[in-house]
Amino acid sequence: MALTPMMKQYMEVKEKYADYILFFRLGDFYEMFFDDAKTAARELELVLTGRDCGLEERAPMCGIPYHAASSYVGRLINKGYKIAICEQLEDPALAKGIVKRGIIKLITPGTYTDSGFLEENKNNYIMCLYIDKNNNSALCFADVSTGEFSCTDTPFNLSIILDEISKYSPSEILVQKNMDLSTLNEIREFFNGSFTELDEDYFSGNTEKILEGQFENFNLKEYTPETIKCCGSLLKYIHETQKVNFSHINELQHYNVVDYLTIDSNSRRNLEITESLREGKKKGSLLWVIDKTNTAMGGRQLRRWLEQPLMDRNRIIERLDAVEELSGDISFQEDLRESLKNIYDIERLVGKISSKSVNARELNFLKNSIEKIPDIKSILSHFKSKLLKNMYENLDELKDIYSLIDNSILTEPSLSLKEGNLIKRGYDSKIDELREIKIHGKDWIADLEHREREFTKIKSLKIGYNKVFGYYIEVTKSNLNLVPEGRYIRKQTLSNAERYITPELKEMEDKILGAEDELVSLEYSVFLKIRDAIEKQVHRMQISAGIIAQIDCLSSLAKVAVENNYCKPEITVSNKIMIEDGRHPVVEKMIPSGDFISNDTYMDTSENQLLLITGPNMAGKSTYMRQVALIVIMAQIGCFVPAKSASISICDKIFTRIGASDDLASGKSTFMVEMWEVSNILKNATNRSLVLLDEVGRGTSTYDGLSIAWSVIEYICKNSKLKSKTLFATHYHELTSLEGKIEGVKNYCVSVKKVDNSIVFLRKIIKGGADESYGIEVAKLAGLPEGVLKRAREILKNLENGKAIVHLKDKEQHIKNPNDSENSKKLKKDENIKLNRQLGFSDVEKESLVKEIKNIDILNMTPIDGFNKLYDIIKRAKSISSDS
């Protein structure tokens, strides 16, 4: 059996776009068939039906109304699918045979621009990665909705590539099909978004010409060959999927990785910079605290600032000076914020103008936004700081664009461009003339209806209209006897009425309908000319939008500084970090006002290089460490910081090793993940880096862990190429002996007050090491049963006294110093008792169990995990006892 002609057409299109869900236009519906139908029905909760296709079995099918497609497309895109839109390219009524159809647009996660489904305060990036045969690599990122396009190049380094992916969080990544499989798998493991693999030929095409055609004054000599291939291929992909050349993608911004503070993916996650670790939401993150922006553009800009803190001291200081000036004049700041509230998303409106998808209402949004620019510029004129002054001088008021839209587009135009009602009276004389004919024609119809009622005395007589018969006079059958003979021409008979026409009525109908059709067509044509005129000014609008976004960011930071009592940090290159009464910006917002305990920090690369912090769990070590890193990040984006005073030396990288979890899918244990992270830090940190290490070595046996932690401290402090400013939290109290032995190590601990059998966390970081871990007291706070706690105290006491409980034939026997010669002889005499080399009573094994109990991390354990751990400890103690 052969496929039907329509299904054959479908299969020909589908073959070319096998990786896409094909939306195939049939009348008023987009239909999907076969596997596409099954996928769409499952993901969109549609009814799966079937259609005869010429084969023995019916083709699985589901469909959606074409006018509602955007909502369905958005849902599929958000799930990572790609969609091909296949439209009817000719009028079915005029087609001979099968209606001609073709792909008009390819929609992918990285090229999706529907503002209804994009996060307004977050960019939607698509990324391209290219690695040549000599291991040179290039990366580029674009946001089709806003027109941003940036690139960088570097000798291949997987760590750098992963860091850049983490920074931009692209929705889609383009890679070479022949890329090294191990590299590709590492990236796939790290990035769970959409991947598109392209043939090597794709990167070898006319990439130079594509770039020269897209970017004005593009100079090939300024870019490496791999960068040209990477950027050109991404542009080609955008053109091929969107089927349009975007005029708003007009500036290629090249950056160097070293221009910005490097924060690896683990650190971004652990520090909760843009989203919380627990729920993955904005609330609970640093961005949540400092984002008081009033525009979508400002929200996206502030997120970018946080993702790419500056390394340029002058630029940082310029931002800080602007924030200082804004925060010092509350009146002007509030006026500025009020003006910003009425600014729409100019960047994405410009994107819609460029893609020819903007409607009349959206042009009014643009006009209303431009209307506020003079107010903003007037406020800026009062400021003297360098950055605000430059913004004032460069902010284009776009008055010509405002006038064009204001003079041409109706205040409340139609949503559809094909329905007319777009252009204002007085803008085009022909439109005015046709609109008069349309209005007067309808007035004439109403007048005719009134005259006919008067003449015939038929009060129910009415003049109606439909698309089939046009205008008609309708008389109910009960009044047919009143119709004057020969006055009307019968047109249609209904069950309860007759419809008539007159030559006069048909003549006016032709005028009215002709005027309406011509009016709709003319208004659409005039609108396109207006849109094209505005599109020529895209670059000017983008510059103004960028300035407004920065003003919004600075205003937000100023507001946060005032509300939260932040201070202006001093930015230095001294390699010292000095913070007086520093606070964690997020934690202090989550607890009652005034309850947060502030702490000082002093770090350098000589005597105070590595601060060794001891103290119990829940005492605040991790909070303290994180707050130092967040204060550095805030300072380097040009934000005031939560402290009484701060002097921050510019850092080049921030690394954290906080917490760990099994990566079972990749076969990596907690300890393996921990060691991989530490290895990455030791290989990539410098003496300008800030390193946060929490409980290094806890994932293995006590002495292994202690040895590793000790060695890591030595390496950081003694390696001349490293010497990073480091905060090192640990439960290994033995490490406190390193102060005075290794230059740069200083002991600090979290102050704790013990009252009877309870403890009070004072959350104050003080000099010196902690005397004990208070693990059982923490367990009590976590809610473990009193019986468990009591038994734990007994075990701990015996362990601390060098004793262990040994079970011999259901009897409890205490043995002191099982390694001494006398006890060893007694044990040797008993043939049924053997010393277990691994779990015996040697000092090593005894200390191992002690340390394991001390290192129990109650905060990161569920109650059931706590019971399981305690059971395991008791079981081990019994095993030691019985084997001894």
N, C-alpha and C positions, 0 to 999 in steps of 0.2 A: 504494500500500500504506500502511496505517495503522500507527502505533506500537502495540505491545502495551500493555495497561493499566499494567503495572508500569513500562515504559520511559516512558510518557507521564507518570506520576507523577514519575519521575526528571527528565525534561526540565523540568517545571514548577518543581521545586526549583532545578535548575541555572540556570535563566534568572534567578532572583533573586540568585544568587551566582556570577556569571560569572567573577569574578576569583579565585575560590577553587577548590582541588581538593576535589571533593565525595566524602566518604566515605559511601557509601550502604549502610545496614545491610540485609543479606539473610541471615537465619538467623544462623549463627555467624561470618559474614564481613562486612567492609566491602568493597564492590565499587566500582570506578571504571570509567567508560566513556568512549569516544571519546577526545578530546584529553587529558583527565585521566588516562586509562589509559596512554596513550603516555608522558606525562610521568612518572607514578609508576613505570612499568615501567623507564624509563631511569634515573631518579634512585635508585630503591630496588633495582635489579637483580632485578625480578620477571619472571615469565614472562607475556608478553602473549598472551592467548587471544582468543576471540570469543564472542558470545552472540547468538542470534536476537532481534531487536528489532522485527520487523514490517516492516522495510525490506528492499530487495533484498539489500544487503550486511549481513553480521553486524557488530554493534557491537564495536569493540576493547574488551577487558575485562581487568582484572587485579584481584586481591583479596588481602586480608590477614586473618588471624584477628582477631576483635574483641578478644579478651583480650590480644593482643600489639600493639595499636594504638599504644601510647605510644612504643615505640621507633621505629616508622616515622614517626610524627608528628614526633618530635624531629629525625630526620634531614632531613625536608622543611623544617621551620621553620628549621633551621640553614643551609639553602640559600636562605632568603629567601621561601619559598612560604607562602601562606595556606591554611588548611584549614577546611572546613565539615563538621561532624559531623551526619549525618542519621540519626536513630535510629527504631526501631519504637516507636510510642507506645501500642501495645496488644498483647495476647497473640495471636500468630498462630493459636493453637488456638481462640480465641473470636471471631476477626475474621470478619466477613461480607464476602466479596469481598477486595479489595486491603487489605493491612494499612496502617493509618494511620501515616504517617511525617512527621517534622518536624525542623527544625534545633534541636539542643539546645545547641550551642556553636560559636562561631567562634574559631579559633585563629590568631593572627597573631604575627609575630616580636616585636612589642612587648608583647603580652598573654600570652605563654607563661609558665607558672608551674611546669612540671614540674621539680622539683629535680634529677631524674636527668640533665637535659640543660643546666641553667643552671650557669654558673660560680659556685661557692659564694662566692668572694671578690670577685665583681663584680656590680654591679647590672644589671638588664635594664630599661632605660628605654624608654618610649614618649614621643614629643614631639609637641606641637602648636604650629604657628606661625600666627598670624593678623596680617594687615596690613590696616588699614582704608583708606578712600578718602583720608584726610588724611595718609597715610604714618606713622601711629602703629602700632607693632607690639607684640605680646605673645607670649611664649613660656612654655610650661609643660611640665613633665616629671613623669612618674609611673612608679613601679615597682610593678606590680600584685602581685608576689610578696611585697613587704615593706610596702606601704601608703604609701610616701613620695609626696608630691605637693607640688611647688614651682612658683613662677611668678615672672616678672619682666616689666617693660614698659619700652619705650624708644622714642624717635623712631627711625624706620626707619634702620638702619645695617647694611649687609650684613656688614661686617667684624665687628661685635659679634655678629651672629647666627651667623656661622661660628665665632667663638670659643666661643660657648655650646654649639654642637653638638659642637665638639671636646672641650669640657670633660666633657660628659655621655655622649658616644658612644652615642646612642640606637640601638635595633635597628629602630625604625620611626618615620617622621615623617608627621604628618597636615598637609596644606596645603589651601588653597582651590584649586578648579579654575580660577578666573579670576585667579589670581595672575599678576603681571607675568612674562612668559615669560623674559625675560633673568635676572630674579632666581631663578626656579625652576631654570633651567638652571645657574646658578652654584652653587646649593645641590646639585643633582644631581651636578654635576661634582666637588664637594667631598665629598659623602656618598654612599657606594655601597651603602647599606642599602635597606630596603624603604620605598617611598613609598605613601601612600594619599591620593588626592585626593577632597575632599568638596565638594558643592555649597554655594553661598553660603547657601542656605536652611538648611543644617545648622547654620551658625553663628548663624542668626537665630532659632532655636527658643527653647524655654523654658529658656535657659541659666541665668537667675537662679534659677528654681525648682529646677533640678537641683542647683545649688550650695547653696542653702538647705536642701534635703533631705539633702544629703550631709554638710555641715559644720555642726556645732552652733555657734550664736552667730555665724553668718556675717553680716557687715555689708556690704551692697552699696556703701555710701558710701566704703568704704576702698579700693575697686578701680576702675580705669579701665574704661570700656565695652569696650575691646578685650581687656582681661584677663579680664573676665567671659565674653565670647564664647569666648575661647580655652580657658579652664579648663572652662567648661560643656560645650563641644563634646567635649573629651577625655574627660570623665566620661561623657557620653552614649555615646561610642564604646565605652568600657570596658563599660558596662552592656549595650549591644546585642550585643557580641561574647561576653561571658561569661555572659549571661543570669542574672545574680545581682547584688544590691546588696552591695558590700563594706563591712562595718562597720569594717575596719581602715584604710580610707582615710578618716581622720577629722580630719585637720589640714592646712590649706592654708598652706604656708609661703611668704610673699612675701619676695623678696630684691632688693637693688639690685646691678647689675653692679659698681658701684664699691665694694661691700663686700668684694670679694676681689681679690687680685692677678691681673691679667689676663695670661694667657700664651697667645699666639695659637697656631694649629695647627702652624705651621712650627717654632715654638720648642719646643712639647711634643715634637714628633718629634725635632728636633735634639738636645735636651737629654736625651732618653731617660728621661723621667720615670717612665712606667709600663710601657713596653715598649722593647726594644732596636731600634735603627734597622735593623740588618742582618736580624734574623730575626723581629722583631715579637713577641718573647716576653718574659715577665716577667724571666727571667734576663738580667743585664747592664743592668738599669734601676735607677734610684734606689729604686723601690718594692721591688725584690728585696733591696736592702741593708738597708732599714729595717723591712721587714715580718717581724716575729717574733711576730705575733699567734697566739693559740691558738684563736680562734673565728672562724667564718665572718662573724659580725656585725662583729667587730673588723677583719677583713681588708677588708670593704667600706668601713667607716668610715675606715680609714687611707688607702685609695685616694681617697676623697672629700676628705680633708684635703689630700692631695697635689694633687688636681685643683683645689682651691679654697683656696689659701693665704690667710691672714687679712690684713686691713689694720688691724684694731683692736688697738692696742698693748696695751691692758689684757688682752684675751683671749689674746694671744700670751704675755704674761708669766705669766698664770695657768697656762697649759699648761707653760711652762718651769719654773715653780716646782714643779709636780706631778712633772714628770720628774726634777727635781733631788732631790726628797724620796724618790722611789721608787728612784732609782739610788744613793742614800746609805744604803739599808738593804737589803742583799742578801737577808737572811733573810726579811723580810716580802715582798719582791718575789717570791722563789721560791715562797713559800707561796701568794701571790696567783696566780701563773702556774699552779701545780699545780691550784688550784681551777677556774681558767678552762678547763683542758683538758677538763673533763667537761661543759662547757656546750654543748648543741646549738644549732641555729640557731633561736632563739626567734622572731625576726622573721618568718621564713618559715613556721614552725609556726603562728604567729598568723594569717598569711595563709591557711593551709589551713583553720583553724578558721572564719575569716570566709567563705570560699568553700564551706563545707560539704563539703570534700573530705578532711578529716583522718580518720585511722583510729585504732583503739585503741592500736596500738603507738606511734604518733606522740604520742598523749596521754601515754604513759609516758615518752617522750623529754622532753616538756615537764616532767613531774613530776620526773624525774631532774635536769633543769637547775635547776629551782626549789630543789631540795634543797641545791644548792651556794651559793645566795645568802646564807644566814646566815653561812657561813664567810667569804665575800667581804666582807660588811658588818663582820664582826668584825675583819678585817685592816685595813679602811679606818678603823676607829675610832682607830687608833694614829697616823694622819697629821694634820698641822696645816695644810698648805697650803690655800688657799681653795677651789680646785677639788675636791680630794679630800675636803675636809670637806663641801662641798655635795653631793657624790655620796653620801657616807655618810648624810647627813640625808634625801636624797630617794629612796634605793634601797628600794623596796617589796619585802619578802620574799615576798609572795604566798602566805602560809601557808594561806589559805582554799582557794586553787586546788589547792595541793599536797594538802591533806587530802581534798578532793573526789575527785581522781583516785586517790589512794592507797586510799581506802575503797571505791571503786567498780569500778575497772578491774583485771582479772586481770594478774598479773605477766607472763605470756606468753600474750596473747590471740591469737585468730585474726587473720590479715591481712585477710580479707574480713569486712565487717560483716554479711553475709547468711548467715553460717555458724554463728552463735552463738558460744559460748565467749568471751564478752566481759566479763561482770559477775562480780564477786567474790561468794562466799557471804556472806550476812549483810547485803548491801546492800538487797535487795528480797525480801520474804518469798514472793511468788508465784513468782519465778524459782527460789528455793530449793526450793519445793514441786514445781515441774515438773521440776527437775533430779533430785530424789529419785525421782520416778516413772520418769524415764528411766534412772537408774542401777539402781534396784531392778528395773525391768522387764527390763533386760538380764541382771541377776543371776538373775531368775526364768527367763529363756530358757535360760541356762546350766544352771541346776538341772534344768529340764525335760528337756534333752538328756541329762543324766546319768541321770535316772530312767528315761527311755525305753530307754536302752541296757541298763540293769540289768534292766528288765522283759522286753524282747524278746530279750536276749542277742545283739543285733546290735552288735558293737563299732564298726563303721564308720558307724553311724547318726549323722547330724548335722542340726542345725537351721541353715538358711541364710536369706538375705534378698536380695531384689532389688526394684527399684522397680515392676516389673510385677505380681508375685504377692504381694509382701509376705513374711512369714515362712513357712517351709515345713519339713517333715521329709523328708529325702532318704535313700533306701535303695537300695543298688546291686542290680542284677538278680540277682546271685548269692545274695543274702540275702532275696529276696522270699518264699521259702517260710517264713521265720521271722516274717513280719509277722502278728500276730494278726488273725483275721477280724473285720471290723466295728469295729476300733479306730480306723482312720484313714479319711479321705475323700480319694480319689485326686484330685489337682489337675493334674498334668502328667506326661507320659511322655517320657523322654529315651532316647537310644540305649543307655545303660548304667545307667540308674537310673529310679526312680519317685519323684515328689514328692507329699507328702500334707499335709493340714491337719487340725486338730481344732477344734471350737468353742471350746475353752479357749484354744488358741493364737491364734485370730483375735480373741478378746476382749481378750487381752493386747496383741496387735498394735495394736488400735485405741487402747488406752491409751498405749502407748509412742510410736506415731507421732503421735498427737494431742498428746502432751506435747512431743515434739521440735519439731513445727511451731510450737506455741504458744510454746515456749521460745525458739526462734530469733526469732520475731516480737517477743516481749516484750523480749528482750535488745536488739534493734535499737532498739525504741521507747525503752527506758530510756537507751541510749547517746545517742540524739539529744537527750534532755532534759539529760543531763550536758554534752554539747557546747554546747547553747544556753545553759546556765548559765555555762559558761566564756567563751562569746563575749561575754557582757555585760561581762566584765572585760578586754576587748581593750585598751582605752586604758591601763590600769594595766600590763598586760604589756609594751606597747610602750615605756612610760617606763622600766621596769626593763631591758628589752633594750637601749635606747639608752644607758643609764648603763653597763651591762656592756660594751658595744662601746667606749665611750670609755675605760673603765678598761683594757681590753685594749690599746687603741692606746697609751696612756701607758705601760703596762708594757712594751710592745714597744720604744718609743723609749728607755726607761730601760735596757733590756737592751742595746740597740745602742750607747748612749752609753758604757756600761761596757766592753763587749767591744772597741770600736773606738777607745777613748781620745778621745772627742769632748769638746768644752768647751761650757759654757753661754754663748751669745752675749748680749751686751748689746743691747737693742732701743731704738733712738733715733729721733728725728725731725729729726736734725741734717743730713740729706742727705749724710752721709759713710758710706763703707764702709771699715772698717779690719780687715784680717785678718792675723794673724801666723801664719806657718807653716801656711797653708791647704793642704788636700789634696783630691783628687778622690775622692769617697766610693765610686764604683764601680770606677775604675781601680785604686785601692789594694787592692781586694779580689780583683782579677784577677791580680795579680802577687805574687811572694813577699813575705812580711811584712818590712817595714822598707826595701824597695827604692824606695818612692815618694819622690820629691824634693819637699819642701814649698816653698811660695812665699808671700811677703807680698803684700798688696794694699792700696793706699791710694787712694781715689777721693773726689772731692767735686764741687761744681758751680762751682768757681772755678779755682784753679791746677792742679788735678789732675783735670780733668773728662774729658779724652780721653787714654787711654793708648795710644800708637802702638807696636805690638809688631812688631818685625822679627825675622827669623831663618829658617833653612832649614826645609823640610818635614821632618816626623818629629821635629822638635826639641821639640815639646810645646806650641806656641802654642795650638792648639785645645783641648787638654786643660786648659790654664791658664784660658782664657776660660770654658769650660763649668763648671769647678769654682767659679768665682766666682758664677755664676748659680745653681748647685745649692746652694751654701752659703746664699745669700739665700733661696731657696725653703724649704730646711730650717728656717732660722731663723723664717720667717713661718708655718710650720705648728706651731711650738712644739717643734721638735726641736733637740737639741744638734748641734753642727756639727764637721766634721773640721778642727780647727785648734788651735793652742796658745791663742789668744785671738781674740775677734771682737767688733766693735762694728758692728751692722748697722742702718742707717737704713731704715725701711720704704719699700719700692718699690711703686709702683702698677701698673707694667707691666714685663714682660720681653720683649724682642724679640731674635731672633737672625737673622743672615743668614750661615749656615754651609753651605758646599757648595751645589751646584746641579746640576740634571739637566734634560735636555730634557723638555718636556711635549708630545711629538709629536702625541698624540691631539688636543690643543687647538691645535696649530699654534704652540706657543710654544717658542722656542729657549732654550738655557741662559742667554744674556744677557738675554732678555726676562723669564724667570722671576726672575732676579737683580734686575733693575731694578724689577719689580713689587713684590718683597719690600722693597727699599730704600724705594720710594715709600710703601708702607704704613707703614713705620717712621717716616719723616719727617713723615707726616701725623698720626700718632696718638701718638707718644711725647711725654712731658712732662719737666719738670726733676726729677721724682721717679722717672723710669723708668731701667731698666738696659738698655743696648743692646750687643749683641755683633755686630760686623761683621768678617767674615773674607774677605779678598781681594776687596773691592768693586772692580769694573771689570775683572776678569781675563777676562771673557767676550767682550771686544772687542779692537780693536787697542791697542797699547801706549799711544799718546798719548791716544786716546779714554779708555781705562780710567784712566790717570793723572789726566787732567783731571776725570773724574767723581769719582774718589776724593778728590781735592784739594777739589773743590767741596762734596762731602758733608761733609767734615771742617769746612770753613768754616761751612757752614749749621748744623751741630749745635752748634758752639761760639759762633757769633755771634748766632744767632736767640734773642732773649730769651724766646720762648715755648717753646723747646726745651731747650737746655743739659742734655741727658741725660748721666748718667754712662755713659761709653762705652769699651769695649775694642775697639780697631781693629787687626786683624792685617793685614799687607801685605807684598808683595815689592817694592813700589815704594820703593826706598831714597831716591828724591828727596823723598819726603814727610817724611823726618826733618828736613828743613830748616825745617819749619813750627814746630818748637819754638822759642819765643822770638818768633816772628812772629804766631802766633795764640794768644791767651790761653787757657789751659786744656790745651794740648797738651803732653804729656810723652812723651819717647822711652824705650822699654824694648826689650830684646831678650833672646833666649834664648842663654845662654852656650854656646859651642861651642869645643872644643879640637881643633886640627888636628895630626895626627901623620903626617908624610910625606904620602902621598896619601890618607890616611884621616882621618875625623873622628869625634870622640866627642861625643855629645850629653850635656851636663851637666844639661840640663832645669832650669836655674836662671834665673829672670827677673831681669835686672839693668838698671840705668839705662843709657841710651845706645842708639844704633842699631847694627844689625849691619853689618859691613863688607863682607860678600859673602853670596851665597845658597847656596853649596856644592851647587848643583844636581847637578853631575856626581858628586860624592861620594855624594849620596843615591841617584843612579841606580846607582852601584856597589853600595851596600848592598841595592838592590832586585834585583840579579842580572843587570844588563845585561852582555853579552859584553865582554871586555876590548878587543877590536878596536873596537867601537862607542864605548867610553869614550875610548880613545886618540884616535880621530878627532874626537870631540866636544871634547876638550881643545885639539886643534890649531885647530879652527874657532873656539872661544871665545877662544883666544889672539890669533888674527888679528883677530877682531872687536874685542877690547879694545884692540888696537894700532892700530885705525883702518884695518885692511887687509881686503881681501876677495879671495877666489880667483876669478879670471875665466878661463873656458875659451874660447879662441879657436882654432878649428880644431885641437882635440885638444891644444893647448899650454896650459900653466899659466902665467899671467902675473900678477905682483903689482903692484898699482897703489896708490900712497899718495895719500891725499887727492884722490879723483877729482873733487872740486869745484874744485880750484885751476885757475887759468887755463891753465897749461901743459898739463896733462893733458887739459883740456877741448878745447884746440886740436887735440891729437893725435887725440882721439876723433872730432872733427868731420870730420877729413880722411878717415877711413875711412867710406865710404858704406854699408858693410854693418853698421856698428855704430851703434846709436842709443841714446841715454840713455832708459831707461824711467822715466817720471815716477813710477810707483808702486813699482818695484822697483830703482831705480837706486842709486847710491852716495852719495846725499845723506845728511846727518847724520840726518835723520828716518828714512829707510828702514833705514839701518844700525842705528840704535838700536832700531827696531822688531823686527828679527830677534834682536838681543841679548836684548831683554826677553822675547821669546817663548821663547827657550831657557831663560832664567832662571826663567820662570814655569811651566815644565813641572811638573805636579803628579804626581810618580811614585807617591805613595801611593794616588792614586785612579785609577790606570791599570793595566790588565791588561798582561802581557808583550806580547801582540800589539798592544795600543794603543800601547805604548812604541815598538815597531819601526815601526809605521805613522807615528807622530809624527816619529821620527827620519828616516824616508824622506822625509816631507813637507818637513822642514827642509833636507835635502840637495838635494832637488829645487828648492826655492826658491833655495838658494844657487847652484845651477847655472844657474837661470833668470836670476838677477841677473848672474851672470858672463857668460853668452852674450849677454844683451841689452846689456851695457855695452861 
